[in-house]
Amino acid sequence: MTDRIYEAAFQPECWPQTLNDLATASGSLGGVLQVVRRGGVPRWIASPAVQTAFTAYAQAADFTSTHERAAHWVNRGQTFLRDIDVYDPAGLDADPSRKMLIGLGLGYQIGAILALPTGDTACFTFERPLCDGPHSPGARDILNGHLSHLARAGMMAARLGLEVARARVEAMTQIGLPAAVLRADGQIVAMNDTLRAMDDLILAVPQGKLALVAPRQNQRLSEALARVQTEAAASIPLRNGSDLRPVVVHLLPLRRTARALFPDGEVMLVVTPLAVSRMVPSVEALCGLFDLSPSEARLAAALSAGRTLAEAAAEVGITVKTARTYLERVFQKTVTHQQSELVALLKSAPWLPSPDTPANAPGI
């Protein structure tokens, strides 16, 4: 499943089947991916079983009600949630978006709204007919197990506009971010000019290999590349040397038919600035993005929710002394230096389009 997710990241025509496979695993009829570039119009793609229903929904939906429905998910963090986790029974019955879904033969939904490091947004939803009842708690666990992979793949889907990148140069240009395709040993297969210009962060070493200027982060890059054959992906935060703004180096494996785009490459490296959301990030997202341990991620999530260090320690179930130790590790991994800077990193920029964004998001 992980390979299929990363295949779809670069080959958008694979999304319908990938969404269908995720739907089957979670006991759903079908799935939908919506992506929004900052300031852009939403785009979407669906698995075959819900394609017709979602086309009708996208054409008829009142964006204001859809925006309000999304806000309920946002307030609960970046994680897969069932609609029955988000609404009480009265609120669920009153939700206009759900009434529309019921009219289209659906009724129950599980979904996640992911504010991406680029400032883009990816929304994954999986649908069940009303007669089948709500999703099980196990469905939530299954989908959250793929959350960090879906976030990275969603980032590429947003950047590529869910359109097929038909050639190497076109793909590297369409991404609109500093990027390179590498072999597992770090040798550069292709690199766009945007990344080439980041010589305060990235440098090319003899034998045509790519390295990070910062020794510690470069060691993490080497270790991640060494694991690329057995582990799906990695993200390495570091500071832009010119202005000290944090950025993240993402390694996305090229899997299955995605290798046809870059037959000599095994992994794509993408550098994103951090433009994060007002949401309280999920533990899963923090673990996947910053390589935090579960305890470190729980502490960071509590701090980003506005807790003091003492309150966060109590919530996580550790002493304040231990919390300070964890916090120092979090600072190192997120390349921040103080608690206020960490919270600002995790919670800042708005991510949803404004209510006057057109409601009829174009499909594929």
N, C-alpha and C positions, 0 to 999 in steps of 0.2 A: 504493500500500500504506500509506503514512504517513497519508493522509487516512482510509483505512478503519480504521486503528488508533484514531485520535482520534474517529471516528464511533462506534466501539464503546465508547469510554470513557464516553460519555453515553447511548448507546442499546444497552444490554446484549444485546438480541435480535440485534444484529449480530455478536456475538462468534463464534457457530458458523461463519459464513461467513468471517469474518476469520481465525480459526484454521485453517480449511480452506485458505485462500489461502496462509497462511504455511507450512502443511504441504506444499502442492504445491511452493512455492518451495524448500523444504529437502529435497525428496525423501522426505517422510514420508507415512504413511497418513492421519494425523489429528493434532489437537492438543488440549491441555487447558489451561485456566487455572484455578488454584486461588488463592483469596484468603483471608487470615486477618486479621481485625481483632485488635488487641492484646487478649489475654484472651478472644477469641471463638472460635466454632466455625468450622472451615474450610468454605468454600463453593466450588463448582466449576461449570464449564460447559465443554462439549466440542463439537468439530466432529462432524457426523453420523456419519462413518465409524468413530469410536471411542466414540460415546455409549453403546452397549450394553455394550461391554467395560469401560469405565471405571465405569459404574453398578455392575456386578458387582464390580469391584475395590474401589470405595469402600465397598461393603456388607460385603465379606469381609476387607478388609485389616486386619492387626494393626498398630495405630498405632505400636507400639514399633519394629517393623522398618521401617516407613515413615519414622519419625523418624530412625533410624540411617542409612537410605539418603540422606535429605536432608542429613545431617551430612557425608557424603562430598563432596557438591557444595559445601556451605558452606565447607569447609576449602580449597577451590580458588578462592574469590572469586566476585564477582557477574559472571558471564559465562556464555554458553552453552557447555556442555561435553557431549560424548558420554559414554555410560556406559563406553565403552572407554578414554576419557581418564581416568576417575575410578577404575576398578577394573583390577587385573591379571586375566588370564584365570581364575585360580582363585577370586579374590574375586567376579568376575562370576557364575560358575557357582554359587557358594554363596549368593548374595544371595536371601533369601526373597521379596522383592518382585518380583524379576525372574522367579522361578519362577512366581509367580502370574500375571504378565503373559503369560508363554509359554503358560500354560494357557488364557488368554483370546484366543489367536491373535496376540499381539504378541511382543515379545522384545527389540528394541533401542530405545534412548531417547536423545534429546538434550534438555537442559533447562537452565533458569536459575532460581535462587532469588534474588529481589530484595528486600532489606530496604529499605523505603521511608522517606522522611524523616518520615513520620507515625508510625513505629513499627509500621505494618502490614507484611504480607508478601504478595508476589505470586509465584507459581510457574508458569512456562510450561514445558510438556513436549510433545515431538512424538515420535510413535511410529512404528516400522517393524516389520512382521512378521519373525519369525526367519528365514524363508526368503529375505528380501531382503538380509540382511546389515546391518552397521552403517552409520550415516550417514557420508557423505564429509566430509573436512575442509572442503570448500567450503560444506557446509550450515551448519557452525558460523560461518563468516564471514558468510554471508547473514543469519542470525538475529541475530548480534551487530551487524550494520549497523542493525538496528531496536531495539537494546537500550534506548536512552534514551527512545524513544517508548513502548515497551512498559512501561517503568517508570512513566512519568507516567500512561499509560492504566490501568495496574494499580492505581495509587493511587486513581483515581476509581472503579474497579470495586470496590475494597475499601470505600471510603467509601459508595458507593451500594448495597452489598450485592448487586451483580449484579441489581438489580431496576430496572425501567423507571421513570425519573422522568417522570411524566405531566404535570406542570405546572411552570411557572417557580418559583413559591413553594415547592412541594414539593421540587423539585430543590435549590434553594438551602438549604433546611432539612436535607435528607437528607445533604448533604455533610458537615455537622458541623464544618466548618472555615471560617475567614474567607474570603469569596469575593465576587467581583463579575463581572458580564458587561459587557464593554466593546466599543465600536466601535474600529476601527483607529486613530482619532485620540485614543483615550483617554476618549471620552465615556462616562459611566456609563449603562448600560441597566438594570441591576438590581444591588443590593448587599444582602447580608444584614446583620443587626444586629451580628453578631460582628465583621465587618470594619469596620463603621461606628464601633465602639467603639475601634478601634486608632488613635486620633488621634495617637499618638506616632510612628506609622510612615506612616500613610496620611492624605491630606487631599484634600478636594474643592476644586477651583479654579473660577474663573468659567467660565461656559458648561457647567457640570456635568461637568467632566473630572476624572479621578483622577490624583493625583500622589503620589510618595513624598517624605517629608519630607527625607531625605538628598539633597542636590543631585547627588552623583556617581551614586548608584543611580537617581535619577529620570531622569538622562540615559540610563542604560542601558535603563530602562523605555521611554523615548520611542523609542530606536533599535530596540528589540525590537518594539514595536508597528508601527513603520514597515516592518519586514521581515515582518510576520505574513502577508502575502499570498503571499510566496515561500518563507519558511522555516517549518518546522513548529511550533517551540516554543522556549521559553527559560526559564531559571531564574536568578534574581538573589538571591544571599545578602545579607543585611543584619542588623544588630543591632536587637533590640527596644529602643527607647529607654528603656523604664521599668526593665528589669532587665538589659539588655545581653546577654540570651540570643540566640544566632543563630537566625534564621528564614530561610526561603527563599520568595521570591515566584515562583510558577510561572505561566507563560502557556501555556494549552492552547487551540489553535485549535478552533473549532466547525466541523466539516466535514460535508458531505453531509447526511444526514437529521437529524443532531444540531442543525442550524440550526432545525429545526421547534420545538425546545424554546425557543429564544431567537431568533426570526426577525430581530430588530433588532441582534443581537450578532454579533461576529466572533471574539471570544476570551474565554475565562474566565480570570480571575486568581484564584489560590488561594494563601493564605499557610499554610505549614506550619512548625511548630517542628521542630527537628532532633532526632530520636531515632534514632540510627544504630546499626549492628550491630557484632557482634564480628568480622565477616568482613573480610578484606582486600578493599577495594573494587576493582573492575576499572578499568582505564584508561578504558574506554568510559563507565562510569558517572560517573567524576570529570569527564571532558570535558563530558558532557552536563549534569550538575547544576551545576557551578561554572564552566563556560566556561574550563576549563584547556586549555592546549596539550597535545599528546601528551607532550612531554618533561616539562612540569610535572606532568602526571597520573602519569607513571611514577615521578617522584621522590616525590610524595605517597603513592602506593601502597606504595613501598618503605619509607618512613618509618612508615606505619601497620602494616607487617609487623614492626616492631621494629628496623629497621636504624638505625644511627647515620647522621649526615649523610655522613660519609666513605664508609661502606659503601654507602649509597644512591647516592652519586655514582658510585662504581665500578660498581655494578649498572646504572645508566642509561648509563654510558659518557661521563661529563663530569667536569671538574675540580671540586674542592671549592669553588673560587671561583665557578665558574659555578653550582654547586648552591646556593650562598648567594643568588645573584641570583634563581634560579628560586624559591627558598623565599620570598623577599620578595614575589614576585608571587603565589605561592600564598596567603600571609597576606592580601594585599589582596583577592583574589578570594573567599576563604572567610571573610573578616572575623574572622580570628584574629590573634594577636600574637606567639605563641611556639610552638616546636616541640611542647612537651608539650600545649598547648591544641589544636593542629591534630590531633595523634594522638587526643586525647580526643574531638574532634569526629567523627573518622572511625571510631572504634571505642569503643562503650560498651555500649549497652543490649542485653539479650537480645531475640531476635525470634521464635524458634520457640515455639509453644504447648507447655505441659508435657505429658509422656507420658500424663497422665490425661485429656487432652482427648478427647472422643468421636471414634472412628475413622470412623464412618459419616457423613461430611460430606454435608449435604443438597445436592442438585442443584437444577436450575431447572425 
